[in-house]
Amino acid sequence: MAEKKLFISNDGMVTFMCPKCSKIKTINVSQNKNSDKIARIKFKCTCGYTSDVLLERRKFYRKETNLPGTYVLEDNIEKPMVVKDLSLIGLKFDAQSKQNFAVGDEVLVKFSLDNDQEILIRKKVLVKKIFGSFIGAEFCNVEPDDPTDKAIEFYVIP
């Protein structure tokens, strides 16, 4: 039984589709929505299938990725990175080695999406979290009509 991650909607509901019978069930999990603790539930379908489910409380869905790219700090030297997850408002990347990042730094990131179009993404990000060589960052500018942001949206949304 593999643990599945489900996104909690604004109204506190989670929708689960059974991988065995494709039956869809929506569950009210609003009691877990504002908790600081990791929320796990056990889902049991009427067909008998059971699964452990991790409830995701982020505002925006994050797509796990493994996209090679580069980043540039203030030294203007391109360094390799791998984008580990991507959302509509930011990303997490592995700088491949510990660097001199600080929360609040602006970094230019470049990577290509691994879809049919292989669109090149080139955006400035603001460093929000640092954990070893992993950097959590928010896009400095998100515009719904920008072609790059639209490409990210179509790539990320399941």
C-alpha positions as CSV (number, residue, x, y, z in Angstrom):
1,M,0.0,0.0,0.0
2,A,1.7,3.2,-1.2
3,E,0.9,6.5,0.6
4,K,-0.9,9.0,-1.7
5,K,-0.8,12.8,-1.3
6,L,-4.1,14.6,-1.6
7,F,-4.7,18.4,-1.8
8,I,-7.3,19.9,0.6
9,S,-9.7,22.2,-1.1
10,N,-10.7,25.7,0.3
11,D,-13.9,24.2,1.7
12,G,-12.0,21.5,3.6
13,M,-12.8,18.6,1.2
14,V,-10.6,16.0,-0.3
15,T,-11.5,13.9,-3.4
16,F,-10.1,10.4,-3.7
17,M,-10.3,8.2,-6.8
18,C,-9.9,4.5,-6.1
19,P,-7.1,3.2,-8.4
20,K,-8.7,-0.3,-8.3
21,C,-12.3,0.5,-9.3
22,S,-12.1,4.2,-10.3
23,K,-14.9,5.2,-7.9
24,I,-14.7,8.8,-6.7
25,K,-15.3,9.7,-3.0
26,T,-15.2,13.2,-1.5
27,I,-14.5,13.4,2.2
28,N,-14.8,16.4,4.6
29,V,-11.4,16.8,6.4
30,S,-11.9,20.4,7.5
31,Q,-10.8,19.5,11.0
32,N,-7.3,18.8,9.6
33,K,-7.1,21.9,7.4
34,N,-5.6,24.3,9.9
35,S,-3.6,21.9,12.0
36,D,0.2,22.2,12.2
37,K,0.6,18.5,12.5
38,I,1.0,16.1,9.5
39,A,-2.4,14.7,8.7
40,R,-2.7,11.2,7.5
41,I,-5.9,9.3,7.0
42,K,-6.7,5.7,5.9
43,F,-9.0,5.6,2.9
44,K,-11.2,2.6,2.4
45,C,-13.2,2.2,-0.8
46,T,-16.4,0.2,-1.0
47,C,-14.6,-2.2,-3.3
48,G,-12.3,-3.2,-0.4
49,Y,-9.2,-1.2,-1.6
50,T,-7.4,0.6,1.3
51,S,-4.7,3.3,1.1
52,D,-2.8,5.6,3.4
53,V,-3.4,9.2,2.4
54,L,-1.3,12.3,3.3
55,L,-3.4,15.5,3.4
56,E,-1.6,18.4,1.7
57,R,-2.4,21.9,3.1
58,R,-0.5,24.1,0.7
59,K,-2.3,26.9,-1.1
60,F,-1.0,25.7,-4.4
61,Y,-0.4,22.3,-5.8
62,R,3.3,21.3,-6.2
63,K,4.3,19.0,-9.0
64,E,7.3,16.8,-8.2
65,T,9.9,17.2,-11.0
66,N,13.5,16.4,-11.9
67,L,14.3,19.2,-14.3
68,P,17.9,20.1,-14.9
69,G,18.7,23.8,-15.2
70,T,20.9,26.6,-14.0
71,Y,20.8,29.4,-11.5
72,V,22.7,32.7,-11.3
73,L,23.5,34.6,-8.0
74,E,25.0,38.0,-7.8
75,D,28.4,36.7,-9.1
76,N,26.8,36.3,-12.6
77,I,28.1,32.7,-12.9
78,E,25.7,30.1,-14.1
79,K,25.7,27.0,-11.9
80,P,23.9,23.7,-12.3
81,M,20.7,22.9,-10.4
82,V,17.8,20.5,-10.5
83,V,14.2,21.7,-10.0
84,K,12.7,19.2,-7.6
85,D,9.2,20.6,-7.4
86,L,7.2,23.4,-9.2
87,S,4.0,25.3,-8.4
88,L,2.2,28.3,-9.8
89,I,4.1,30.6,-7.5
90,G,7.5,29.0,-6.9
91,L,9.8,26.1,-6.9
92,K,12.2,24.0,-4.9
93,F,15.6,23.3,-6.5
94,D,18.7,21.4,-5.5
95,A,21.8,23.7,-6.0
96,Q,23.8,20.4,-6.0
97,S,26.2,21.8,-3.4
98,K,25.9,24.1,-0.4
99,Q,26.2,27.7,-1.7
100,N,26.1,31.1,-0.1
101,F,22.4,31.6,-0.3
102,A,20.5,33.8,2.1
103,V,16.8,34.2,2.7
104,G,15.8,37.2,0.6
105,D,18.3,36.7,-2.2
106,E,17.1,37.2,-5.7
107,V,18.2,34.4,-8.0
108,L,17.7,34.0,-11.8
109,V,16.7,30.4,-12.6
110,K,16.6,28.8,-16.1
111,F,15.2,25.3,-16.9
112,S,13.1,23.7,-19.6
113,L,9.8,21.9,-19.0
114,D,9.9,18.2,-19.9
115,N,6.7,18.3,-21.9
116,D,6.2,18.2,-25.7
117,Q,7.0,21.9,-26.1
118,E,10.1,21.8,-23.8
119,I,9.4,25.5,-23.0
120,L,12.4,27.4,-21.6
121,I,11.5,29.0,-18.2
122,R,13.6,32.0,-17.2
123,K,12.5,33.7,-14.1
124,K,13.7,35.6,-11.1
125,V,12.9,34.0,-7.7
126,L,13.2,35.2,-4.1
127,V,14.8,32.7,-1.7
128,K,12.3,31.8,1.1
129,K,13.8,28.7,2.7
130,I,17.2,27.0,2.7
131,F,17.7,23.4,3.8
132,G,21.2,22.1,2.9
133,S,21.6,22.3,-0.9
134,F,17.8,22.6,-1.4
135,I,16.4,26.1,-1.9
136,G,12.7,27.0,-1.6
137,A,11.9,30.1,-3.7
138,E,9.0,32.2,-4.8
139,F,8.7,33.7,-8.3
140,C,9.3,37.5,-8.1
141,N,6.6,38.1,-10.7
142,V,3.6,36.0,-11.7
143,E,1.3,37.3,-14.4
144,P,-1.7,35.2,-15.5
145,D,-1.3,36.5,-19.1
146,D,2.5,35.9,-19.3
147,P,3.3,33.0,-21.7
148,T,5.9,31.6,-19.3
149,D,3.4,31.6,-16.4
150,K,0.8,30.0,-18.6
151,A,3.2,27.3,-19.6
152,I,4.0,26.6,-15.9
153,E,0.3,26.5,-15.1
154,F,-0.5,24.0,-17.9
155,Y,2.5,21.9,-16.8
156,V,1.8,21.9,-13.1
157,I,-2.0,21.5,-12.9
158,P,-2.9,17.8,-12.8
